């Protein structure tokens, strides 16, 4: 039997994250959305109270939290601003290859730095390779006691501010899935170049840019996992990051629902609150059902991983459903607000802009369905 009731510690963590979101993120969310500024001060304060990098083990100065705790935090952060929440989550995402594949020496060197404030970026997507992971073109060629990295990456969250990058590249392209490797690359190494920042539709407080690597020398010690295990490592990371990202979508959906309930209770038409009109109330009821369903799918995916069970299908369930949910819920929220919903003076237009990316990053909604179908037919 699956029991998703939160422990006393998890409830306290949720309350801490909710208060942090209300006091530190909500007041600046609109400003950073308009200025496209990175939330450095939010990161600093989140580190102080243990809300950033929850996945870093205690032995390296982290909180040592599980995936369920991570999704609890993310929902609360995204309720206030999913752009800021996404940047904070990507710091954990970039750290997973190091946690899962790094040697003891590399973990001791870098994980304490991340716990104390280093930013990370997860450099997998390329200009011609997004959903098709094996379509990347970056290469890392052995050169004496190091590797020589060449290639470019696109749409990299935290890219222009990150102190380190988890970079995926071919070490043997002839081996296909067994020829990709992952490396930890420091931003300040010669040959690492930061490209232009993207001018995005939504999640504008989240830093996104291109990266390029020109003959970057990487010590062999910075290979994460064994050579040729990069694709496997990326899939292991996705099993953790997809529920975490989906939790951000749940937070945005819940915010859109709450804003709609409040507005529908205040706005009057035909002599009564629009909440008494079935066309509106049924729409909001559907919002509530779908937000709740998405949260349960996210919790299930996190729970299975923490139980030591394979969760690829459940992670895809959560990612696809939450992405569809948040787009529908935020679009309906704009509809509930009517003309005001289209105005930047009201919160729901930002929620709708922020929502779209959930069906694209961390594997598109179409790719999630491919994964689900493969998992289902593999049973035959």
C-alpha positions as CSV (number, residue, x, y, z in Angstrom):
1,X,0.0,0.0,0.0
2,X,1.3,3.4,-0.9
3,X,1.1,6.0,1.9
4,X,1.7,9.6,0.8
5,X,0.9,11.1,4.2
6,X,3.7,13.5,5.1
7,X,5.8,13.0,8.2
8,X,6.1,15.7,10.8
9,X,9.5,16.6,9.4
10,X,8.2,16.8,5.9
11,X,5.3,19.0,7.0
12,X,7.7,21.3,8.7
13,X,9.9,21.4,5.6
14,X,6.8,22.2,3.5
15,X,5.9,25.1,5.9
16,X,9.5,26.4,5.8
17,X,9.6,26.3,2.0
18,X,6.1,28.0,1.8
19,X,7.2,30.8,4.2
20,X,10.4,31.3,2.3
21,X,8.5,31.5,-1.0
22,X,6.1,34.0,0.4
23,X,8.7,36.3,2.1
24,X,11.7,36.0,-0.3
25,X,10.4,35.1,-3.7
26,X,6.9,36.5,-4.1
27,X,7.8,40.2,-3.5
28,X,10.4,40.1,-6.3
29,X,9.0,37.6,-8.7
30,X,7.4,40.2,-11.0
31,X,10.4,42.5,-11.0
32,X,12.8,39.7,-12.0
33,X,10.4,38.4,-14.6
34,X,10.5,41.8,-16.3
35,X,14.3,42.5,-15.8
36,X,15.4,38.9,-16.5
37,X,17.8,39.2,-13.5
38,X,19.2,36.1,-11.8
39,X,18.0,35.6,-8.2
40,X,21.4,35.6,-6.5
41,X,20.1,36.9,-3.2
42,X,17.4,34.2,-3.1
43,X,20.0,31.5,-3.7
44,X,22.1,32.9,-0.8
45,X,19.2,32.9,1.6
46,X,18.0,29.5,0.5
47,X,21.5,28.0,1.2
48,X,21.4,29.5,4.7
49,X,18.2,27.6,5.6
50,X,18.9,24.4,3.7
51,X,16.4,24.8,0.8
52,X,19.0,24.7,-2.0
53,X,20.7,21.5,-3.1
54,X,18.7,19.2,-0.8
55,X,20.1,16.2,-2.6
56,X,23.7,16.7,-1.4
57,X,24.6,14.0,1.2
58,X,25.2,15.2,4.8
59,X,28.8,13.8,4.6
60,X,29.6,16.6,2.1
61,X,27.8,19.4,4.0
62,X,24.4,19.0,2.4
63,X,20.9,18.2,3.9
64,X,20.9,14.7,2.6
65,X,17.2,14.8,1.7
66,X,15.3,12.3,-0.4
67,X,13.5,13.0,-3.7
68,X,10.1,13.3,-2.0
69,X,11.5,16.2,0.1
70,X,12.8,17.8,-3.0
71,X,9.4,17.7,-4.8
72,X,7.8,19.1,-1.6
73,X,10.2,22.1,-1.7
74,X,9.8,22.6,-5.4
75,X,6.0,22.9,-5.4
76,X,6.2,25.7,-2.8
77,X,9.0,27.6,-4.6
78,X,7.1,27.4,-8.0
79,X,3.9,28.7,-6.4
80,X,5.7,32.0,-5.9
81,X,7.8,31.9,-9.2
82,X,8.6,28.9,-11.3
83,X,11.5,30.8,-13.0
84,X,13.3,31.1,-9.7
85,X,12.2,27.6,-8.7
86,X,13.6,26.2,-11.9
87,X,17.0,27.8,-11.4
88,X,17.1,26.4,-7.9
89,X,16.1,22.9,-9.1
90,X,18.7,22.9,-11.9
91,X,21.4,23.4,-9.3
92,X,20.3,20.0,-7.8
93,X,20.0,18.5,-11.3
94,X,23.6,19.5,-12.2
95,X,24.8,17.9,-9.1
96,X,23.2,14.5,-9.7
97,X,25.9,13.2,-12.1
98,X,28.5,14.1,-9.5
99,X,26.6,12.3,-6.7
100,X,25.8,9.2,-8.8
101,X,29.1,8.9,-10.8
102,X,31.8,11.0,-9.2
103,X,34.8,9.3,-7.5
104,X,35.3,9.8,-3.8
105,X,38.0,12.3,-4.5
106,X,35.9,14.4,-6.9
107,X,32.9,14.3,-4.5
108,X,35.1,15.6,-1.6
109,X,36.5,18.3,-3.8
110,X,33.2,19.7,-5.3
111,X,30.1,18.7,-3.3
112,X,31.1,20.9,-0.3
113,X,31.6,23.8,-2.7
114,X,28.1,23.3,-4.1
115,X,26.7,23.0,-0.6
116,X,28.3,26.3,0.2
117,X,27.1,28.2,-2.8
118,X,28.5,27.1,-6.1
119,X,26.1,27.1,-9.0
120,X,25.8,24.3,-11.5
121,X,24.5,23.7,-15.0
122,X,23.4,20.5,-16.7
123,X,24.9,20.6,-20.3
124,X,23.2,18.0,-22.4
125,X,21.0,19.8,-25.0
126,X,22.6,21.0,-28.2
127,X,21.5,23.2,-31.1
128,X,20.5,20.1,-33.1
129,X,19.8,17.6,-30.3
130,X,17.2,18.0,-27.7
131,X,14.8,15.1,-27.3
132,X,17.2,12.9,-29.3
133,X,20.0,12.6,-26.7
134,X,22.2,10.5,-28.9
135,X,22.0,13.3,-31.5
136,X,24.6,15.4,-29.7
137,X,27.8,16.2,-31.5
138,X,30.1,17.3,-28.7
139,X,33.3,15.1,-28.4
140,X,35.8,14.4,-25.7
141,X,39.0,12.9,-27.1
142,X,41.6,11.3,-25.0
143,X,44.8,13.3,-25.0
144,X,47.5,12.0,-22.7
145,X,46.3,12.2,-19.1
146,X,43.3,14.2,-20.0
147,X,40.4,14.7,-22.5
148,X,40.0,17.4,-25.0
149,X,36.4,18.6,-25.1
150,X,34.9,20.3,-28.2
151,X,31.3,21.2,-28.9
152,X,28.4,23.5,-28.1
153,X,25.3,23.4,-25.9
154,X,22.0,25.2,-26.2
155,X,19.2,26.3,-23.8
156,X,21.3,25.6,-20.7
157,X,19.7,26.8,-17.5
158,X,22.1,28.6,-15.1
159,X,24.6,28.5,-17.9
160,X,25.9,32.1,-17.6
161,X,26.3,32.0,-13.8
162,X,27.3,28.4,-13.1
163,X,30.6,27.6,-11.5
164,X,30.6,24.1,-13.0
165,X,28.9,22.2,-15.8
166,X,28.0,18.6,-16.0
167,X,28.8,18.1,-19.7
168,X,27.9,15.1,-21.9
169,X,30.0,14.3,-24.9
170,X,31.0,11.4,-27.2
171,X,34.2,9.5,-26.2
172,X,33.4,6.8,-28.8
173,X,30.6,7.7,-31.2
174,X,30.8,4.3,-33.0
175,X,29.4,2.7,-29.9
176,X,26.2,4.7,-29.9
177,X,24.5,4.4,-26.5
178,X,27.7,3.0,-25.0
179,X,30.0,5.7,-26.4
180,X,28.8,8.8,-24.5
181,X,30.5,10.0,-21.3
182,X,29.9,12.8,-18.7
183,X,32.4,15.2,-17.3
184,X,32.6,17.9,-14.6
185,X,33.9,21.0,-16.2
186,X,34.7,24.2,-14.4
187,X,33.5,27.5,-15.9
188,X,36.9,29.2,-15.6
189,X,38.9,26.6,-17.5
190,X,40.5,27.8,-20.8
191,X,38.2,27.2,-23.8
192,X,34.9,27.4,-21.9
193,X,32.8,30.2,-23.5
194,X,29.5,31.6,-22.4
195,X,27.1,32.5,-25.2
196,X,24.1,34.8,-25.3
197,X,21.3,34.7,-22.9
198,X,17.9,33.6,-24.3
199,X,15.1,36.2,-24.4
200,X,12.3,33.8,-23.4
201,X,8.5,33.8,-23.3
202,X,8.4,32.7,-19.6
203,X,10.4,31.7,-16.6
204,X,12.4,34.9,-17.3
205,X,14.1,34.9,-13.9
206,X,15.7,31.6,-14.9
207,X,19.0,32.2,-16.6
208,X,19.2,30.3,-20.0
209,X,22.1,30.6,-22.5
210,X,24.3,28.7,-24.9
211,X,27.7,27.3,-24.0
212,X,30.7,26.3,-26.2
213,X,33.8,24.3,-25.5
214,X,37.0,24.7,-27.6
215,X,39.8,22.3,-26.8
216,X,39.0,22.3,-23.1
217,X,41.4,20.0,-21.3
218,X,39.6,17.9,-18.7
219,X,41.6,15.8,-16.2
220,X,40.6,12.1,-16.3
221,X,39.6,12.4,-12.7
222,X,36.7,14.6,-13.8
223,X,35.1,11.8,-15.7
224,X,31.8,11.1,-13.9
225,X,31.0,7.4,-14.0
226,X,33.0,5.1,-16.3
227,X,33.8,6.0,-19.9
228,X,30.8,5.2,-22.1
229,X,28.3,5.3,-19.3
230,X,27.1,8.9,-20.0
231,X,23.8,7.9,-21.6
232,X,23.0,5.5,-18.7
233,X,23.9,8.3,-16.2
234,X,21.7,10.8,-18.0
235,X,18.7,8.4,-17.8
236,X,19.4,7.9,-14.1
237,X,19.4,11.6,-13.6
238,X,16.1,12.0,-15.5
239,X,14.4,9.5,-13.2
240,X,15.1,11.9,-10.4
241,X,14.8,15.2,-12.2
242,X,11.5,14.6,-14.0
243,X,9.5,14.2,-10.8
244,X,11.3,17.3,-9.4
245,X,10.6,19.4,-12.4
246,X,7.0,18.1,-12.5
247,X,6.6,19.4,-8.9
248,X,7.3,22.9,-10.1
249,X,4.4,22.5,-12.6
250,X,2.2,21.4,-9.7
251,X,3.1,24.6,-7.8
252,X,2.2,26.8,-10.8
253,X,-1.1,24.9,-11.3
254,X,-2.0,25.3,-7.6
255,X,-1.2,29.0,-7.8
256,X,-3.5,29.4,-10.8
257,X,-6.2,27.5,-9.1
258,X,-6.0,29.6,-5.9
259,X,-6.0,32.8,-7.9
260,X,-9.1,31.6,-9.9
261,X,-11.0,30.6,-6.8
262,X,-10.3,34.0,-5.2
263,X,-11.2,36.0,-8.2
264,X,-14.4,34.0,-9.1
265,X,-15.6,34.6,-5.5
266,X,-15.1,38.4,-5.9
267,X,-16.0,39.1,-9.5
268,X,-19.8,39.6,-10.2
269,X,-21.7,39.1,-13.4
270,X,-25.5,39.0,-13.9
271,X,-26.0,40.1,-10.3
272,X,-24.0,37.3,-8.6
273,X,-20.4,36.1,-8.1
274,X,-19.1,34.3,-11.2
275,X,-18.3,31.3,-9.0
276,X,-22.1,30.6,-9.0
277,X,-22.1,30.2,-12.8
278,X,-21.6,26.6,-13.8
279,X,-19.5,27.5,-16.8
280,X,-16.9,29.0,-14.4
281,X,-17.3,26.7,-11.3
282,X,-17.1,23.5,-13.4
283,X,-13.9,24.9,-15.0
284,X,-12.4,25.5,-11.6
285,X,-13.5,22.1,-10.3
286,X,-11.6,20.5,-13.2
287,X,-8.5,22.6,-12.3
288,X,-8.6,21.3,-8.7
289,X,-9.0,17.6,-9.8
290,X,-6.1,17.8,-12.2
291,X,-3.7,19.7,-9.9
292,X,-4.4,17.0,-7.2
293,X,-3.9,14.2,-9.7
294,X,-0.6,15.6,-10.9
295,X,0.7,15.9,-7.4
296,X,-0.2,12.3,-6.7
297,X,1.7,11.2,-9.8
298,X,4.7,13.2,-8.8
299,X,4.7,11.7,-5.3
300,X,4.3,8.2,-6.7
301,X,7.4,8.6,-9.0
302,X,9.4,10.0,-6.1
303,X,8.2,7.2,-3.7
304,X,9.1,4.4,-6.1
305,X,12.6,5.7,-6.5
306,X,13.1,6.1,-2.8
307,X,11.9,2.5,-2.3
308,X,14.7,1.4,-4.6
309,X,12.3,0.5,-7.4
310,X,12.5,1.4,-11.1
311,X,10.5,4.5,-11.8
312,X,11.1,5.5,-15.4
313,X,7.4,4.9,-16.4
314,X,6.1,6.7,-13.3
315,X,8.5,9.6,-13.8
316,X,7.2,9.9,-17.4
317,X,3.6,9.7,-16.2
318,X,4.2,12.6,-13.8
319,X,6.1,14.7,-16.3
320,X,3.6,14.3,-19.2
321,X,0.5,14.7,-17.0
322,X,1.8,17.7,-15.0
323,X,3.0,19.5,-18.1
324,X,-0.4,19.1,-19.8
325,X,-2.2,20.0,-16.6
326,X,-0.3,23.2,-15.9
327,X,-0.9,24.5,-19.5
328,X,-4.6,23.7,-19.3
329,X,-5.0,25.1,-15.8
330,X,-3.2,28.4,-16.4
331,X,-5.0,28.9,-19.7
332,X,-8.3,28.4,-18.0
333,X,-7.2,30.7,-15.2
334,X,-6.7,33.5,-17.8
335,X,-10.2,32.7,-19.1
336,X,-11.7,33.0,-15.6
337,X,-10.1,36.4,-15.2
338,X,-11.4,37.5,-18.7
339,X,-9.8,40.6,-20.0
340,X,-8.0,41.1,-16.8
341,X,-6.3,37.8,-17.2
342,X,-4.6,39.1,-20.3
343,X,-3.1,42.0,-18.4
344,X,0.3,42.0,-16.8
345,X,-1.3,43.8,-13.8
346,X,-2.8,40.4,-12.8
347,X,-0.8,37.3,-11.9
348,X,-2.3,34.7,-14.2
349,X,-0.8,35.9,-17.5
350,X,2.7,35.2,-16.0
351,X,1.6,31.8,-14.9
352,X,0.4,31.0,-18.4
353,X,3.7,32.1,-19.9
354,X,5.7,30.2,-17.4
355,X,3.7,27.0,-17.9
356,X,4.5,26.3,-21.5
357,X,8.1,25.3,-21.0
358,X,7.1,22.3,-18.8
359,X,6.0,20.4,-22.0
360,X,9.4,21.0,-23.6
361,X,12.3,20.8,-21.1
362,X,13.4,17.6,-19.3
363,X,12.0,15.7,-22.3
364,X,9.0,16.9,-24.3
365,X,5.5,15.6,-23.6
366,X,5.8,13.5,-26.8
367,X,9.0,11.9,-25.6
368,X,7.3,11.0,-22.3
369,X,4.6,9.2,-24.2
370,X,7.3,7.3,-26.1
371,X,8.8,6.2,-22.8
372,X,5.5,5.2,-21.4
373,X,4.6,3.1,-24.5
374,X,8.0,1.4,-24.5
375,X,7.5,0.5,-20.9
376,X,4.0,-0.9,-21.5
377,X,4.9,-3.0,-24.5
378,X,8.1,-4.2,-22.9
379,X,5.9,-6.3,-20.7
380,X,4.5,-8.3,-23.6
